Amino acid sequence: MSTASTRLPEGRYGRSSDERADHKLKIAGAVLGTLLLALIGYLAYHYVGQNKISGEVIAFDSTKSAVQVHLEVRKDSGTSGYCTVRSQAADGTEVGRADFRFDGDATRIDKVVTLRTTAPGTTAELLGCHAD
């Protein structure tokens, strides 16, 4: 005695519901992946392309009540803005924070700024620079 197959003949009744669901999932995944890539591209352009002022801490020297910070700032000509610097104590508490303005036509500025602190600071960290 032979047993009957429970499978339908190939190509006779169209695609099964599992195949249709797989196809819809592939389309949804492709659309979501494209949207994610577009979002990442937009955010990267906005962050990198639109930032007209940037800086970095070259060196710092701390005293009992202040930290001397050597900043190098790069900006577009004629752009004005500010950079935020903070200092922390050895235990991690913030002991000083200040904004330093940068104006003028120079595109590269090397400047030593003084950050006053409430206790001896052991770090000088540039939190960010922002154009006006």
Disulfide bonds with the S-S distance in Angstrom:
Cys83-Cys129 2.04
